């Protein structure tokens, strides 16, 4: 099958098919999705690109992430390089969390005869990941996926959020806001689900809420909490960047952390301990995640094709930005 066959079947031009498969924004999203779905269903990516570009190993492995400036990825990249660096070239790619850009990156990687990819998916859309895996390229996602053809390595966000909420409730908090931001990410949804599960078990649905900022910005966070800062004794944030923005908004408003309200982030970025008020966070073992993802890539390339689904344990780090409601609770008594 060629792009001309696809064009004829879908009644579009060959140029439109070519642009769509390369993720061009010049093609309407609905049309792009239809072309990608048809190409995937009929094995176009697998049969054409794999045959043209996978003639021999390249010793290239890519790490595809949302933002290479994010401190979050430091441990992953270092671990992958330590695990694979002697035998493979590690290429770092940035998608800005945009699924169309991610698709273009994947097409470009296939053209470079890539051997393996470790990816932080930009959304729940997995067709291009599956096609790459079917073409013989080892793919490891850093988000949970139920697809039987895709491996993943990640923290158990649902369980970690549940345990975080349980610990905070144990230490006396009954008015908790879980602050999230608008983004299509399985991990973020699982964090919200774990929080909801905990507060439901304690019957705190009325006093505890999930808040969602439209974007990661001071303006969005301010709009979300202004006038309601002390409605909650504790803000749990789904990302350290969100927690840092919240701290800025609270301090601008003259609120004390943790005197007036406690704040906790997620990812345990390296710089948090240097804040005037060291920020509490959920520590993701990024070095372990990177090492295990790299091990799956190596196993696929040097032994046999395998699919692994691995959770790693996250750790709650309560620092000075968190205060127990009562000394009795802080001391560990229920």
Long-range contacts (C-beta under 8 A, 24 or more apart in sequence): 1-42, 1-43, 1-44, 1-47, 1-48, 2-48, 3-44, 6-35, 6-38, 6-39, 6-42, 6-44, 9-38, 10-34, 10-35, 10-38, 21-45, 21-107, 22-103, 22-104, 22-107, 23-100, 23-101, 23-102, 23-103, 23-104, 23-107, 24-100, 25-100, 32-100, 36-103, 36-127, 36-128, 37-127, 40-127, 40-130, 40-131, 43-134, 45-110, 45-128, 45-131, 45-132, 45-134, 45-135, 46-131, 46-134, 46-135, 49-107, 49-110, 49-111, 49-135, 50-110, 50-134, 50-135, 50-136, 53-110, 53-111, 53-112, 53-113, 54-110, 54-113, 54-135, 54-136, 54-137, 55-113, 56-113, 57-113, 57-115, 57-301, 58-89, 58-112, 58-113, 58-114, 58-115, 59-87, 59-88, 59-89, 59-115, 60-88, 60-89, 60-91, 60-112, 60-113, 60-114, 60-115, 61-88, 61-89, 61-90, 61-91, 61-114, 61-115, 61-116, 61-117, 61-118, 61-294, 61-297, 62-90, 62-91, 62-92, 62-93, 62-109, 62-114, 62-116, 62-117, 62-118, 62-119, 63-90, 63-91, 63-92, 63-93, 63-117, 63-118, 63-119, 64-93, 64-94, 64-95, 64-102, 64-105, 64-106, 64-109, 64-117, 64-118, 64-119, 64-120, 65-92, 65-93, 65-94, 65-95, 65-119, 65-120, 66-94, 66-95, 66-96, 66-97, 66-120, 66-122, 67-94, 67-96, 67-97, 68-92, 68-94, 70-241, 71-269, 71-270, 71-271, 72-240, 72-267, 72-269, 72-284, 72-286, 73-120, 73-286, 74-270, 74-286, 75-285, 75-286, 75-287, 75-289, 75-290, 76-118, 76-142, 76-286, 76-287, 76-289, 76-290, 76-293, 77-290, 78-287, 78-290, 79-286, 79-287, 79-288, 79-289, 79-290, 79-291, 79-294, 80-118, 80-290, 80-291, 80-293, 80-294, 82-291, 83-290, 83-291, 83-294, 83-295, 83-298, 84-294, 84-297, 84-298, 88-115, 88-116, 95-122, 97-122, 97-183, 98-122, 99-123, 99-125, 99-184, 102-128, 103-128, 106-132, 110-135, 110-137, 115-297, 115-301, 116-140, 116-297, 116-300, 116-301, 118-142, 118-290, 118-293, 118-294, 118-297, 121-145, 121-186, 122-184, 123-184, 123-185, 124-184, 124-186, 126-150, 136-305, 138-296, 138-297, 138-300, 138-301, 138-305, 140-293, 140-296, 140-297, 140-308, 142-289, 142-293, 143-185, 143-186, 143-187, 144-186, 144-187, 144-190, 144-309, 145-186, 145-309, 148-307, 149-307, 150-307, 151-293, 151-296, 151-306, 151-307, 151-308, 151-309, 151-310, 152-308, 152-309, 152-310, 153-289, 153-292, 153-293, 153-296, 153-308, 153-310, 153-312, 154-187, 154-289, 154-310, 154-311, 154-312, 155-187, 155-284, 155-285, 155-289, 155-311, 155-312, 155-313, 155-314, 156-190, 156-311, 156-312, 156-313, 156-314, 157-187, 157-188, 157-190, 157-191, 157-194, 157-314, 158-190, 158-191, 158-193, 158-194, 158-197, 159-194, 159-311, 160-191, 160-194, 160-282, 160-314, 160-316, 161-190, 161-191, 161-192, 161-193, 161-194, 161-195, 161-198, 161-236, 161-282, 162-194, 162-195, 162-197, 162-198, 163-194, 163-316, 164-194, 164-195, 164-236, 164-264, 164-282, 164-316, 165-194, 165-195, 165-198, 165-199, 165-236, 166-198, 167-316, 167-318, 168-234, 168-236, 168-264, 168-322, 169-198, 169-199, 169-202, 169-204, 170-329, 170-332, 170-334, 171-324, 171-325, 171-329, 171-330, 172-324, 172-325, 172-326, 172-328, 172-329, 172-330, 173-233, 173-234, 173-262, 173-324, 173-325, 174-204, 174-207, 174-208, 174-233, 174-325, 175-207, 175-208, 175-231, 175-232, 175-233, 175-234, 176-204, 176-207, 176-208, 176-232, 176-233, 176-234, 176-235, 176-236, 177-208, 177-209, 177-210, 177-211, 177-231, 177-232, 177-234, 177-235, 177-236, 178-208, 178-209, 178-210, 178-211, 178-236, 178-237, 178-238, 179-211, 179-212, 179-213, 179-221, 179-224, 179-235, 179-236, 179-237, 179-238, 179-242, 179-243, 179-246, 180-210, 180-211, 180-212, 180-213, 180-237, 180-238, 180-242, 181-212, 181-213, 181-214, 181-215, 181-216, 181-220, 181-238, 181-239, 181-242, 182-212, 182-213, 182-214, 182-215, 188-238, 188-239, 191-238, 191-266, 192-238, 195-236, 208-232, 213-242, 216-241, 216-242, 216-245, 217-245, 218-245, 218-248, 218-249, 221-245, 221-246, 221-248, 221-249, 222-249, 225-249, 225-250, 226-253, 229-253, 229-255, 229-260, 229-261, 230-255, 230-260, 230-261, 232-261, 233-261, 233-262, 233-325, 234-261, 234-262, 234-263, 234-264, 234-322, 235-261, 235-262, 235-263, 235-264, 236-264, 236-266, 237-263, 237-264, 237-265, 237-266, 238-266, 239-265, 239-266, 239-267, 240-265, 240-266, 240-267, 240-268, 240-269, 240-272, 240-279, 240-281, 241-265, 243-279, 243-281, 244-279, 247-275, 247-277, 247-279, 247-321, 257-321, 258-320, 258-321, 258-322, 258-323, 259-323, 262-321, 262-322, 262-323, 263-321, 263-322, 264-318, 264-321, 264-322, 268-315, 268-317, 272-319, 273-319, 275-321, 277-320, 277-321, 278-319, 278-320, 278-321, 279-319, 279-321, 280-316, 280-317, 280-318, 280-319, 280-320, 280-321, 280-322, 281-317, 281-319, 282-314, 282-315, 282-316, 282-317, 283-314, 283-315, 283-316, 283-317, 284-312, 284-314, 285-312, 285-313, 285-314, 285-315, 288-312
